[in-house]
Amino acid sequence: MPSLGGWEWVILALIALLLFGGSRLAGIGKNAGKAIREFKEETSALRSGASPSEPPASLAQPASPATPESGTDKS
């Protein structure tokens, strides 16, 4: 399989820009960068033997189970 040259990358970038738009591509790039950064931090923590950093607050506390409403119970 031949490698992609400069013009092929330019064409792919233009197609992606047309499909997703500029603002959505910026968000995709930001999220990809954040994911890569977190992955690197976690792998370096595992390699050094230290415990991984604390998970975000949204992941640290599980969602409370939904309680049924009093009017929906038809027993």
PDB file of N, CA, C, O and CB in Angstrom:
ATOM      1  N   MET A   1       0.846  -1.171   0.000  1.00  0.00           N
ATOM      2  CA  MET A   1       0.000   0.000   0.000  1.00  0.00           C
ATOM      3  C   MET A   1       0.893   1.236   0.000  1.00  0.00           C
ATOM      4  O   MET A   1       1.739   1.391   0.880  1.00  0.00           O
ATOM      5  CB  MET A   1      -0.963  -0.003   1.218  1.00  0.00           C
ATOM      6  N   PRO A   2       0.707   2.115  -0.982  1.00  0.00           N
ATOM      7  CA  PRO A   2       1.556   3.305  -1.038  1.00  0.00           C
ATOM      8  C   PRO A   2       1.220   4.293   0.073  1.00  0.00           C
ATOM      9  O   PRO A   2       0.082   4.376   0.535  1.00  0.00           O
ATOM     10  CB  PRO A   2       1.416   3.985  -2.392  1.00  0.00           C
ATOM     11  N   SER A   3       2.224   5.028   0.481  1.00  0.00           N
ATOM     12  CA  SER A   3       2.002   6.018   1.540  1.00  0.00           C
ATOM     13  C   SER A   3       1.357   7.272   0.946  1.00  0.00           C
ATOM     14  O   SER A   3       1.453   7.533  -0.253  1.00  0.00           O
ATOM     15  CB  SER A   3       3.340   6.377   2.253  1.00  0.00           C
ATOM     16  N   LEU A   4       0.704   8.031   1.810  1.00  0.00           N
ATOM     17  CA  LEU A   4       0.036   9.251   1.367  1.00  0.00           C
ATOM     18  C   LEU A   4       1.040  10.392   1.287  1.00  0.00           C
ATOM     19  O   LEU A   4       1.834  10.602   2.204  1.00  0.00           O
ATOM     20  CB  LEU A   4      -1.125   9.617   2.318  1.00  0.00           C
ATOM     21  N   GLY A   5       0.997  11.124   0.181  1.00  0.00           N
ATOM     22  CA  GLY A   5       1.874  12.272  -0.003  1.00  0.00           C
ATOM     23  C   GLY A   5       1.190  13.542   0.470  1.00  0.00           C
ATOM     24  O   GLY A   5       0.119  13.490   1.074  1.00  0.00           O
ATOM     25  N   GLY A   6       1.800  14.660   0.200  1.00  0.00           N
ATOM     26  CA  GLY A   6       1.290  15.952   0.647  1.00  0.00           C
ATOM     27  C   GLY A   6      -0.062  16.301   0.053  1.00  0.00           C
ATOM     28  O   GLY A   6      -0.965  16.735   0.768  1.00  0.00           O
ATOM     29  N   TRP A   7      -0.206  16.112  -1.256  1.00  0.00           N
ATOM     30  CA  TRP A   7      -1.475  16.472  -1.897  1.00  0.00           C
ATOM     31  C   TRP A   7      -2.628  15.600  -1.435  1.00  0.00           C
ATOM     32  O   TRP A   7      -3.757  16.076  -1.315  1.00  0.00           O
ATOM     33  CB  TRP A   7      -1.342  16.377  -3.396  1.00  0.00           C
ATOM     34  N   GLU A   8      -2.359  14.341  -1.180  1.00  0.00           N
ATOM     35  CA  GLU A   8      -3.423  13.457  -0.697  1.00  0.00           C
ATOM     36  C   GLU A   8      -3.944  13.919   0.665  1.00  0.00           C
ATOM     37  O   GLU A   8      -5.149  13.880   0.913  1.00  0.00           O
ATOM     38  CB  GLU A   8      -2.913  12.008  -0.605  1.00  0.00           C
ATOM     39  N   TRP A   9      -3.030  14.360   1.558  1.00  0.00           N
ATOM     40  CA  TRP A   9      -3.434  14.864   2.866  1.00  0.00           C
ATOM     41  C   TRP A   9      -4.256  16.144   2.738  1.00  0.00           C
ATOM     42  O   TRP A   9      -5.213  16.353   3.483  1.00  0.00           O
ATOM     43  CB  TRP A   9      -2.207  15.115   3.739  1.00  0.00           C
ATOM     44  N   VAL A  10      -3.876  16.998   1.788  1.00  0.00           N
ATOM     45  CA  VAL A  10      -4.614  18.244   1.570  1.00  0.00           C
ATOM     46  C   VAL A  10      -6.032  17.938   1.096  1.00  0.00           C
ATOM     47  O   VAL A  10      -6.992  18.552   1.561  1.00  0.00           O
ATOM     48  CB  VAL A  10      -3.883  19.139   0.542  1.00  0.00           C
ATOM     49  N   ILE A  11      -6.160  16.994   0.177  1.00  0.00           N
ATOM     50  CA  ILE A  11      -7.484  16.612  -0.334  1.00  0.00           C
ATOM     51  C   ILE A  11      -8.329  16.005   0.780  1.00  0.00           C
ATOM     52  O   ILE A  11      -9.513  16.323   0.899  1.00  0.00           O
ATOM     53  CB  ILE A  11      -7.350  15.612  -1.508  1.00  0.00           C
ATOM     54  N   LEU A  12      -7.741  15.138   1.595  1.00  0.00           N
ATOM     55  CA  LEU A  12      -8.478  14.550   2.714  1.00  0.00           C
ATOM     56  C   LEU A  12      -8.921  15.615   3.716  1.00  0.00           C
ATOM     57  O   LEU A  12     -10.030  15.545   4.245  1.00  0.00           O
ATOM     58  CB  LEU A  12      -7.620  13.499   3.417  1.00  0.00           C
ATOM     59  N   ALA A  13      -8.065  16.592   3.976  1.00  0.00           N
ATOM     60  CA  ALA A  13      -8.422  17.662   4.905  1.00  0.00           C
ATOM     61  C   ALA A  13      -9.573  18.496   4.349  1.00  0.00           C
ATOM     62  O   ALA A  13     -10.477  18.871   5.096  1.00  0.00           O
ATOM     63  CB  ALA A  13      -7.203  18.557   5.190  1.00  0.00           C
ATOM     64  N   LEU A  14      -9.553  18.792   3.052  1.00  0.00           N
ATOM     65  CA  LEU A  14     -10.640  19.555   2.449  1.00  0.00           C
ATOM     66  C   LEU A  14     -11.960  18.787   2.476  1.00  0.00           C
ATOM     67  O   LEU A  14     -13.016  19.376   2.711  1.00  0.00           O
ATOM     68  CB  LEU A  14     -10.286  19.921   1.018  1.00  0.00           C
ATOM     69  N   ILE A  15     -11.906  17.506   2.242  1.00  0.00           N
ATOM     70  CA  ILE A  15     -13.120  16.682   2.305  1.00  0.00           C
ATOM     71  C   ILE A  15     -13.672  16.663   3.724  1.00  0.00           C
ATOM     72  O   ILE A  15     -14.881  16.780   3.922  1.00  0.00           O
ATOM     73  CB  ILE A  15     -12.831  15.240   1.826  1.00  0.00           C
ATOM     74  N   ALA A  16     -12.796  16.519   4.708  1.00  0.00           N
ATOM     75  CA  ALA A  16     -13.240  16.521   6.107  1.00  0.00           C
ATOM     76  C   ALA A  16     -13.842  17.876   6.472  1.00  0.00           C
ATOM     77  O   ALA A  16     -14.838  17.939   7.193  1.00  0.00           O
ATOM     78  CB  ALA A  16     -12.062  16.188   7.054  1.00  0.00           C
ATOM     79  N   LEU A  17     -13.240  18.958   5.978  1.00  0.00           N
ATOM     80  CA  LEU A  17     -13.761  20.290   6.250  1.00  0.00           C
ATOM     81  C   LEU A  17     -15.149  20.473   5.641  1.00  0.00           C
ATOM     82  O   LEU A  17     -16.027  21.074   6.261  1.00  0.00           O
ATOM     83  CB  LEU A  17     -12.804  21.354   5.713  1.00  0.00           C
ATOM     84  N   LEU A  18     -15.346  19.964   4.444  1.00  0.00           N
ATOM     85  CA  LEU A  18     -16.657  20.061   3.800  1.00  0.00           C
ATOM     86  C   LEU A  18     -17.702  19.204   4.508  1.00  0.00           C
ATOM     87  O   LEU A  18     -18.858  19.610   4.631  1.00  0.00           O
ATOM     88  CB  LEU A  18     -16.556  19.646   2.338  1.00  0.00           C
ATOM     89  N   LEU A  19     -17.304  18.025   4.973  1.00  0.00           N
ATOM     90  CA  LEU A  19     -18.260  17.126   5.621  1.00  0.00           C
ATOM     91  C   LEU A  19     -18.668  17.603   7.011  1.00  0.00           C
ATOM     92  O   LEU A  19     -19.848  17.557   7.359  1.00  0.00           O
ATOM     93  CB  LEU A  19     -17.674  15.737   5.719  1.00  0.00           C
ATOM     94  N   PHE A  20     -17.706  18.060   7.806  1.00  0.00           N
ATOM     95  CA  PHE A  20     -17.972  18.355   9.208  1.00  0.00           C
ATOM     96  C   PHE A  20     -18.079  19.846   9.518  1.00  0.00           C
ATOM     97  O   PHE A  20     -18.749  20.211  10.484  1.00  0.00           O
ATOM     98  CB  PHE A  20     -16.899  17.756  10.050  1.00  0.00           C
ATOM     99  N   GLY A  21     -17.460  20.700   8.753  1.00  0.00           N
ATOM    100  CA  GLY A  21     -17.452  22.121   9.064  1.00  0.00           C
ATOM    101  C   GLY A  21     -16.304  22.459   9.995  1.00  0.00           C
ATOM    102  O   GLY A  21     -15.759  21.593  10.679  1.00  0.00           O
ATOM    103  N   GLY A  22     -15.947  23.737  10.008  1.00  0.00           N
ATOM    104  CA  GLY A  22     -14.779  24.171  10.777  1.00  0.00           C
ATOM    105  C   GLY A  22     -14.935  24.041  12.277  1.00  0.00           C
ATOM    106  O   GLY A  22     -14.023  23.572  12.958  1.00  0.00           O
ATOM    107  N   SER A  23     -16.087  24.452  12.805  1.00  0.00           N
ATOM    108  CA  SER A  23     -16.252  24.421  14.258  1.00  0.00           C
ATOM    109  C   SER A  23     -16.308  22.987  14.782  1.00  0.00           C
ATOM    110  O   SER A  23     -15.783  22.697  15.857  1.00  0.00           O
ATOM    111  CB  SER A  23     -17.520  25.174  14.662  1.00  0.00           C
ATOM    112  N   ARG A  24     -16.933  22.102  14.036  1.00  0.00           N
ATOM    113  CA  ARG A  24     -17.009  20.711  14.496  1.00  0.00           C
ATOM    114  C   ARG A  24     -15.643  20.035  14.425  1.00  0.00           C
ATOM    115  O   ARG A  24     -15.298  19.234  15.294  1.00  0.00           O
ATOM    116  CB  ARG A  24     -18.031  19.923  13.658  1.00  0.00           C
ATOM    117  N   LEU A  25     -14.864  20.356  13.391  1.00  0.00           N
ATOM    118  CA  LEU A  25     -13.513  19.799  13.304  1.00  0.00           C
ATOM    119  C   LEU A  25     -12.640  20.301  14.453  1.00  0.00           C
ATOM    120  O   LEU A  25     -11.812  19.554  14.974  1.00  0.00           O
ATOM    121  CB  LEU A  25     -12.869  20.160  11.955  1.00  0.00           C
ATOM    122  N   ALA A  26     -12.820  21.556  14.849  1.00  0.00           N
ATOM    123  CA  ALA A  26     -12.056  22.084  15.981  1.00  0.00           C
ATOM    124  C   ALA A  26     -12.409  21.334  17.262  1.00  0.00           C
ATOM    125  O   ALA A  26     -11.530  21.024  18.065  1.00  0.00           O
ATOM    126  CB  ALA A  26     -12.321  23.593  16.158  1.00  0.00           C
ATOM    127  N   GLY A  27     -13.695  21.042  17.452  1.00  0.00           N
ATOM    128  CA  GLY A  27     -14.115  20.282  18.632  1.00  0.00           C
ATOM    129  C   GLY A  27     -13.582  18.867  18.616  1.00  0.00           C
ATOM    130  O   GLY A  27     -13.178  18.338  19.651  1.00  0.00           O
ATOM    131  N   ILE A  28     -13.579  18.254  17.445  1.00  0.00           N
ATOM    132  CA  ILE A  28     -13.043  16.895  17.319  1.00  0.00           C
ATOM    133  C   ILE A  28     -11.549  16.889  17.660  1.00  0.00           C
ATOM    134  O   ILE A  28     -11.076  16.003  18.373  1.00  0.00           O
ATOM    135  CB  ILE A  28     -13.275  16.343  15.884  1.00  0.00           C
ATOM    136  N   GLY A  29     -10.815  17.873  17.151  1.00  0.00           N
ATOM    137  CA  GLY A  29      -9.384  17.967  17.449  1.00  0.00           C
ATOM    138  C   GLY A  29      -9.119  18.202  18.920  1.00  0.00           C
ATOM    139  O   GLY A  29      -8.194  17.621  19.489  1.00  0.00           O
ATOM    140  N   LYS A  30      -9.923  19.049  19.541  1.00  0.00           N
ATOM    141  CA  LYS A  30      -9.759  19.334  20.968  1.00  0.00           C
ATOM    142  C   LYS A  30     -10.001  18.076  21.791  1.00  0.00           C
ATOM    143  O   LYS A  30      -9.229  17.772  22.700  1.00  0.00           O
ATOM    144  CB  LYS A  30     -10.716  20.455  21.412  1.00  0.00           C
ATOM    145  N   ASN A  31     -11.072  17.341  21.479  1.00  0.00           N
ATOM    146  CA  ASN A  31     -11.381  16.115  22.216  1.00  0.00           C
ATOM    147  C   ASN A  31     -10.320  15.042  21.993  1.00  0.00           C
ATOM    148  O   ASN A  31      -9.971  14.312  22.921  1.00  0.00           O
ATOM    149  CB  ASN A  31     -12.750  15.583  21.805  1.00  0.00           C
ATOM    150  N   ALA A  32      -9.809  14.942  20.774  1.00  0.00           N
ATOM    151  CA  ALA A  32      -8.761  13.959  20.490  1.00  0.00           C
ATOM    152  C   ALA A  32      -7.488  14.292  21.271  1.00  0.00           C
ATOM    153  O   ALA A  32      -6.843  13.402  21.826  1.00  0.00           O
ATOM    154  CB  ALA A  32      -8.462  13.908  18.974  1.00  0.00           C
ATOM    155  N   GLY A  33      -7.132  15.576  21.309  1.00  0.00           N
ATOM    156  CA  GLY A  33      -5.953  15.988  22.066  1.00  0.00           C
ATOM    157  C   GLY A  33      -6.092  15.711  23.547  1.00  0.00           C
ATOM    158  O   GLY A  33      -5.142  15.279  24.199  1.00  0.00           O
ATOM    159  N   LYS A  34      -7.282  15.961  24.077  1.00  0.00           N
ATOM    160  CA  LYS A  34      -7.529  15.700  25.503  1.00  0.00           C
ATOM    161  C   LYS A  34      -7.437  14.208  25.795  1.00  0.00           C
ATOM    162  O   LYS A  34      -6.869  13.810  26.812  1.00  0.00           O
ATOM    163  CB  LYS A  34      -8.914  16.241  25.926  1.00  0.00           C
ATOM    164  N   ALA A  35      -7.987  13.384  24.919  1.00  0.00           N
ATOM    165  CA  ALA A  35      -7.944  11.938  25.126  1.00  0.00           C
ATOM    166  C   ALA A  35      -6.512  11.417  25.070  1.00  0.00           C
ATOM    167  O   ALA A  35      -6.125  10.568  25.873  1.00  0.00           O
ATOM    168  CB  ALA A  35      -8.803  11.223  24.082  1.00  0.00           C
ATOM    169  N   ILE A  36      -5.733  11.921  24.130  1.00  0.00           N
ATOM    170  CA  ILE A  36      -4.337  11.488  24.008  1.00  0.00           C
ATOM    171  C   ILE A  36      -3.540  11.909  25.239  1.00  0.00           C
ATOM    172  O   ILE A  36      -2.730  11.136  25.751  1.00  0.00           O
ATOM    173  CB  ILE A  36      -3.694  12.074  22.730  1.00  0.00           C
ATOM    174  N   ARG A  37      -3.771  13.146  25.718  1.00  0.00           N
ATOM    175  CA  ARG A  37      -3.064  13.640  26.892  1.00  0.00           C
ATOM    176  C   ARG A  37      -3.396  12.799  28.129  1.00  0.00           C
ATOM    177  O   ARG A  37      -2.500  12.441  28.895  1.00  0.00           O
ATOM    178  CB  ARG A  37      -3.414  15.111  27.142  1.00  0.00           C
ATOM    179  N   GLU A  38      -4.679  12.483  28.324  1.00  0.00           N
ATOM    180  CA  GLU A  38      -5.075  11.662  29.471  1.00  0.00           C
ATOM    181  C   GLU A  38      -4.487  10.256  29.369  1.00  0.00           C
ATOM    182  O   GLU A  38      -4.058   9.683  30.370  1.00  0.00           O
ATOM    183  CB  GLU A  38      -6.606  11.586  29.571  1.00  0.00           C
ATOM    184  N   PHE A  39      -4.468   9.704  28.158  1.00  0.00           N
ATOM    185  CA  PHE A  39      -3.898   8.372  27.960  1.00  0.00           C
ATOM    186  C   PHE A  39      -2.417   8.362  28.316  1.00  0.00           C
ATOM    187  O   PHE A  39      -1.945   7.442  28.985  1.00  0.00           O
ATOM    188  CB  PHE A  39      -4.096   7.911  26.509  1.00  0.00           C
ATOM    189  N   LYS A  40      -1.683   9.377  27.874  1.00  0.00           N
ATOM    190  CA  LYS A  40      -0.257   9.456  28.184  1.00  0.00           C
ATOM    191  C   LYS A  40      -0.022   9.595  29.678  1.00  0.00           C
ATOM    192  O   LYS A  40       0.890   8.974  30.224  1.00  0.00           O
ATOM    193  CB  LYS A  40       0.383  10.624  27.447  1.00  0.00           C
ATOM    194  N   GLU A  41      -0.843  10.411  30.347  1.00  0.00           N
ATOM    195  CA  GLU A  41      -0.694  10.580  31.796  1.00  0.00           C
ATOM    196  C   GLU A  41      -0.933   9.267  32.529  1.00  0.00           C
ATOM    197  O   GLU A  41      -0.191   8.922  33.449  1.00  0.00           O
ATOM    198  CB  GLU A  41      -1.660  11.651  32.313  1.00  0.00           C
ATOM    199  N   GLU A  42      -1.960   8.540  32.128  1.00  0.00           N
ATOM    200  CA  GLU A  42      -2.272   7.276  32.796  1.00  0.00           C
ATOM    201  C   GLU A  42      -1.209   6.219  32.536  1.00  0.00           C
ATOM    202  O   GLU A  42      -0.827   5.496  33.457  1.00  0.00           O
ATOM    203  CB  GLU A  42      -3.628   6.763  32.341  1.00  0.00           C
ATOM    204  N   THR A  43      -0.724   6.114  31.304  1.00  0.00           N
ATOM    205  CA  THR A  43       0.303   5.116  31.025  1.00  0.00           C
ATOM    206  C   THR A  43       1.606   5.448  31.734  1.00  0.00           C
ATOM    207  O   THR A  43       2.301   4.542  32.195  1.00  0.00           O
ATOM    208  CB  THR A  43       0.541   5.007  29.526  1.00  0.00           C
ATOM    209  N   SER A  44       1.954   6.735  31.833  1.00  0.00           N
ATOM    210  CA  SER A  44       3.183   7.081  32.549  1.00  0.00           C
ATOM    211  C   SER A  44       3.025   6.816  34.045  1.00  0.00           C
ATOM    212  O   SER A  44       3.989   6.439  34.712  1.00  0.00           O
ATOM    213  CB  SER A  44       3.554   8.558  32.305  1.00  0.00           C
ATOM    214  N   ALA A  45       1.825   7.010  34.574  1.00  0.00           N
ATOM    215  CA  ALA A  45       1.587   6.720  35.988  1.00  0.00           C
ATOM    216  C   ALA A  45       1.686   5.217  36.244  1.00  0.00           C
ATOM    217  O   ALA A  45       2.233   4.794  37.263  1.00  0.00           O
ATOM    218  CB  ALA A  45       0.204   7.250  36.429  1.00  0.00           C
ATOM    219  N   LEU A  46       1.167   4.423  35.338  1.00  0.00           N
ATOM    220  CA  LEU A  46       1.249   2.975  35.503  1.00  0.00           C
ATOM    221  C   LEU A  46       2.689   2.477  35.391  1.00  0.00           C
ATOM    222  O   LEU A  46       3.097   1.572  36.118  1.00  0.00           O
ATOM    223  CB  LEU A  46       0.375   2.278  34.465  1.00  0.00           C
ATOM    224  N   ARG A  47       3.448   3.068  34.487  1.00  0.00           N
ATOM    225  CA  ARG A  47       4.844   2.658  34.319  1.00  0.00           C
ATOM    226  C   ARG A  47       5.686   3.027  35.528  1.00  0.00           C
ATOM    227  O   ARG A  47       6.595   2.286  35.901  1.00  0.00           O
ATOM    228  CB  ARG A  47       5.434   3.291  33.069  1.00  0.00           C
ATOM    229  N   SER A  48       5.390   4.162  36.140  1.00  0.00           N
ATOM    230  CA  SER A  48       6.188   4.596  37.284  1.00  0.00           C
ATOM    231  C   SER A  48       5.785   3.870  38.561  1.00  0.00           C
ATOM    232  O   SER A  48       6.471   3.978  39.577  1.00  0.00           O
ATOM    233  CB  SER A  48       6.052   6.095  37.478  1.00  0.00           C
ATOM    234  N   GLY A  49       4.687   3.137  38.518  1.00  0.00           N
ATOM    235  CA  GLY A  49       4.259   2.392  39.685  1.00  0.00           C
ATOM    236  C   GLY A  49       3.348   3.177  40.593  1.00  0.00           C
ATOM    237  O   GLY A  49       2.850   2.638  41.582  1.00  0.00           O
ATOM    238  N   ALA A  50       3.119   4.422  40.288  1.00  0.00           N
ATOM    239  CA  ALA A  50       2.229   5.248  41.097  1.00  0.00           C
ATOM    240  C   ALA A  50       0.786   4.911  40.747  1.00  0.00           C
ATOM    241  O   ALA A  50       0.490   4.411  39.662  1.00  0.00           O
ATOM    242  CB  ALA A  50       2.513   6.761  40.878  1.00  0.00           C
ATOM    243  N   SER A  51      -0.094   5.194  41.683  1.00  0.00           N
ATOM    244  CA  SER A  51      -1.505   4.951  41.400  1.00  0.00           C
ATOM    245  C   SER A  51      -1.997   5.997  40.415  1.00  0.00           C
ATOM    246  O   SER A  51      -1.541   7.139  40.453  1.00  0.00           O
ATOM    247  CB  SER A  51      -2.353   4.977  42.703  1.00  0.00           C
ATOM    248  N   PRO A  52      -2.925   5.626  39.529  1.00  0.00           N
ATOM    249  CA  PRO A  52      -3.445   6.592  38.565  1.00  0.00           C
ATOM    250  C   PRO A  52      -4.123   7.755  39.276  1.00  0.00           C
ATOM    251  O   PRO A  52      -4.559   7.635  40.421  1.00  0.00           O
ATOM    252  CB  PRO A  52      -4.427   5.915  37.604  1.00  0.00           C
ATOM    253  N   SER A  53      -4.200   8.852  38.594  1.00  0.00           N
ATOM    254  CA  SER A  53      -4.820  10.039  39.184  1.00  0.00           C
ATOM    255  C   SER A  53      -6.293   9.796  39.458  1.00  0.00           C
ATOM    256  O   SER A  53      -6.898   8.863  38.930  1.00  0.00           O
ATOM    257  CB  SER A  53      -4.649  11.253  38.264  1.00  0.00           C
ATOM    258  N   GLU A  54      -6.847  10.647  40.284  1.00  0.00           N
ATOM    259  CA  GLU A  54      -8.259  10.523  40.644  1.00  0.00           C
ATOM    260  C   GLU A  54      -9.123  10.684  39.404  1.00  0.00           C
ATOM    261  O   GLU A  54      -8.845  11.548  38.573  1.00  0.00           O
ATOM    262  CB  GLU A  54      -8.650  11.567  41.714  1.00  0.00           C
ATOM    263  N   PRO A  55     -10.157   9.878  39.261  1.00  0.00           N
ATOM    264  CA  PRO A  55     -11.055  10.061  38.117  1.00  0.00           C
ATOM    265  C   PRO A  55     -11.857  11.337  38.278  1.00  0.00           C
ATOM    266  O   PRO A  55     -11.995  11.842  39.392  1.00  0.00           O
ATOM    267  CB  PRO A  55     -11.999   8.856  37.964  1.00  0.00           C
ATOM    268  N   PRO A  56     -12.388  11.868  37.187  1.00  0.00           N
ATOM    269  CA  PRO A  56     -13.202  13.072  37.286  1.00  0.00           C
ATOM    270  C   PRO A  56     -14.400  12.847  38.199  1.00  0.00           C
ATOM    271  O   PRO A  56     -14.836  11.712  38.389  1.00  0.00           O
ATOM    272  CB  PRO A  56     -13.670  13.513  35.900  1.00  0.00           C
ATOM    273  N   ALA A  57     -14.928  13.918  38.759  1.00  0.00           N
ATOM    274  CA  ALA A  57     -16.033  13.815  39.714  1.00  0.00           C
ATOM    275  C   ALA A  57     -17.237  13.125  39.101  1.00  0.00           C
ATOM    276  O   ALA A  57     -17.964  12.417  39.798  1.00  0.00           O
ATOM    277  CB  ALA A  57     -16.431  15.193  40.215  1.00  0.00           C
ATOM    278  N   SER A  58     -17.461  13.319  37.802  1.00  0.00           N
ATOM    279  CA  SER A  58     -18.622  12.695  37.169  1.00  0.00           C
ATOM    280  C   SER A  58     -18.477  11.177  37.114  1.00  0.00           C
ATOM    281  O   SER A  58     -19.478  10.460  37.106  1.00  0.00           O
ATOM    282  CB  SER A  58     -18.820  13.252  35.759  1.00  0.00           C
ATOM    283  N   LEU A  59     -17.240  10.680  37.076  1.00  0.00           N
ATOM    284  CA  LEU A  59     -17.023   9.239  37.037  1.00  0.00           C
ATOM    285  C   LEU A  59     -16.808   8.659  38.425  1.00  0.00           C
ATOM    286  O   LEU A  59     -17.009   7.462  38.633  1.00  0.00           O
ATOM    287  CB  LEU A  59     -15.837   8.915  36.157  1.00  0.00           C
ATOM    288  N   ALA A  60     -16.401   9.490  39.377  1.00  0.00           N
ATOM    289  CA  ALA A  60     -16.084   8.995  40.711  1.00  0.00           C
ATOM    290  C   ALA A  60     -17.333   8.567  41.473  1.00  0.00           C
ATOM    291  O   ALA A  60     -17.297   7.579  42.207  1.00  0.00           O
ATOM    292  CB  ALA A  60     -15.340  10.056  41.497  1.00  0.00           C
ATOM    293  N   GLN A  61     -18.420   9.284  41.314  1.00  0.00           N
ATOM    294  CA  GLN A  61     -19.641   8.969  42.038  1.00  0.00           C
ATOM    295  C   GLN A  61     -20.667   8.387  41.075  1.00  0.00           C
ATOM    296  O   GLN A  61     -21.079   9.062  40.131  1.00  0.00           O
ATOM    297  CB  GLN A  61     -20.203  10.222  42.743  1.00  0.00           C
ATOM    298  N   PRO A  62     -21.086   7.140  41.299  1.00  0.00           N
ATOM    299  CA  PRO A  62     -22.087   6.566  40.405  1.00  0.00           C
ATOM    300  C   PRO A  62     -23.417   7.300  40.558  1.00  0.00           C
ATOM    301  O   PRO A  62     -23.730   7.857  41.611  1.00  0.00           O
ATOM    302  CB  PRO A  62     -22.269   5.060  40.687  1.00  0.00           C
ATOM    303  N   ALA A  63     -24.172   7.282  39.493  1.00  0.00           N
ATOM    304  CA  ALA A  63     -25.471   7.949  39.519  1.00  0.00           C
ATOM    305  C   ALA A  63     -26.396   7.223  40.484  1.00  0.00           C
ATOM    306  O   ALA A  63     -26.380   5.995  40.568  1.00  0.00           O
ATOM    307  CB  ALA A  63     -26.094   8.003  38.102  1.00  0.00           C
ATOM    308  N   SER A  64     -27.189   7.976  41.199  1.00  0.00           N
ATOM    309  CA  SER A  64     -28.117   7.359  42.135  1.00  0.00           C
ATOM    310  C   SER A  64     -29.228   6.667  41.353  1.00  0.00           C
ATOM    311  O   SER A  64     -29.665   7.172  40.319  1.00  0.00           O
ATOM    312  CB  SER A  64     -28.702   8.411  43.116  1.00  0.00           C
ATOM    313  N   PRO A  65     -29.688   5.515  41.840  1.00  0.00           N
ATOM    314  CA  PRO A  65     -30.738   4.805  41.112  1.00  0.00           C
ATOM    315  C   PRO A  65     -32.020   5.621  41.119  1.00  0.00           C
ATOM    316  O   PRO A  65     -32.334   6.310  42.090  1.00  0.00           O
ATOM    317  CB  PRO A  65     -30.984   3.413  41.723  1.00  0.00           C
ATOM    318  N   ALA A  66     -32.744   5.528  40.030  1.00  0.00           N
ATOM    319  CA  ALA A  66     -33.986   6.274  39.901  1.00  0.00           C
ATOM    320  C   ALA A  66     -35.034   5.665  40.839  1.00  0.00           C
ATOM    321  O   ALA A  66     -35.210   4.447  40.883  1.00  0.00           O
ATOM    322  CB  ALA A  66     -34.488   6.271  38.424  1.00  0.00           C
ATOM    323  N   THR A  67     -35.707   6.506  41.565  1.00  0.00           N
ATOM    324  CA  THR A  67     -36.759   6.030  42.453  1.00  0.00           C
ATOM    325  C   THR A  67     -38.088   6.118  41.729  1.00  0.00           C
ATOM    326  O   THR A  67     -38.374   7.128  41.084  1.00  0.00           O
ATOM    327  CB  THR A  67     -36.793   6.843  43.772  1.00  0.00           C
ATOM    328  N   PRO A  68     -38.899   5.089  41.823  1.00  0.00           N
ATOM    329  CA  PRO A  68     -40.188   5.145  41.126  1.00  0.00           C
ATOM    330  C   PRO A  68     -41.093   6.194  41.760  1.00  0.00           C
ATOM    331  O   PRO A  68     -41.079   6.406  42.972  1.00  0.00           O
ATOM    332  CB  PRO A  68     -40.878   3.766  41.146  1.00  0.00           C
ATOM    333  N   GLU A  69     -41.863   6.828  40.925  1.00  0.00           N
ATOM    334  CA  GLU A  69     -42.799   7.821  41.419  1.00  0.00           C
ATOM    335  C   GLU A  69     -43.943   7.115  42.133  1.00  0.00           C
ATOM    336  O   GLU A  69     -44.288   5.981  41.799  1.00  0.00           O
ATOM    337  CB  GLU A  69     -43.329   8.706  40.267  1.00  0.00           C
ATOM    338  N   SER A  70     -44.524   7.785  43.108  1.00  0.00           N
ATOM    339  CA  SER A  70     -45.572   7.144  43.916  1.00  0.00           C
ATOM    340  C   SER A  70     -46.829   6.881  43.088  1.00  0.00           C
ATOM    341  O   SER A  70     -47.592   5.971  43.413  1.00  0.00           O
ATOM    342  CB  SER A  70     -45.920   8.019  45.132  1.00  0.00           C
ATOM    343  N   GLY A  71     -47.061   7.650  42.032  1.00  0.00           N
ATOM    344  CA  GLY A  71     -48.277   7.490  41.243  1.00  0.00           C
ATOM    345  C   GLY A  71     -48.176   6.400  40.198  1.00  0.00           C
ATOM    346  O   GLY A  71     -49.191   6.040  39.600  1.00  0.00           O
ATOM    347  N   THR A  72     -46.990   5.856  39.952  1.00  0.00           N
ATOM    348  CA  THR A  72     -46.830   4.861  38.889  1.00  0.00           C
ATOM    349  C   THR A  72     -46.952   3.433  39.387  1.00  0.00           C
ATOM    350  O   THR A  72     -47.048   2.521  38.566  1.00  0.00           O
ATOM    351  CB  THR A  72     -45.500   5.040  38.219  1.00  0.00           C
ATOM    352  N   ASP A  73     -46.952   3.194  40.677  1.00  0.00           N
ATOM    353  CA  ASP A  73     -47.038   1.857  41.232  1.00  0.00           C
ATOM    354  C   ASP A  73     -48.499   1.396  41.240  1.00  0.00           C
ATOM    355  O   ASP A  73     -49.340   1.990  41.915  1.00  0.00           O
ATOM    356  CB  ASP A  73     -46.439   1.818  42.658  1.00  0.00           C
ATOM    357  N   LYS A  74     -48.790   0.337  40.486  1.00  0.00           N
ATOM    358  CA  LYS A  74     -50.180  -0.140  40.387  1.00  0.00           C
ATOM    359  C   LYS A  74     -50.298  -1.538  40.920  1.00  0.00           C
ATOM    360  O   LYS A  74     -50.836  -2.409  40.237  1.00  0.00           O
ATOM    361  CB  LYS A  74     -50.679  -0.093  38.943  1.00  0.00           C
ATOM    362  N   SER A  75     -49.817  -1.784  42.112  1.00  0.00           N
ATOM    363  CA  SER A  75     -49.874  -3.101  42.704  1.00  0.00           C
ATOM    364  C   SER A  75     -51.162  -3.333  43.445  1.00  0.00           C
ATOM    365  O   SER A  75     -51.365  -4.409  44.007  1.00  0.00           O
ATOM    366  CB  SER A  75     -48.721  -3.305  43.620  1.00  0.00           C
TER     367      SER A  75
END
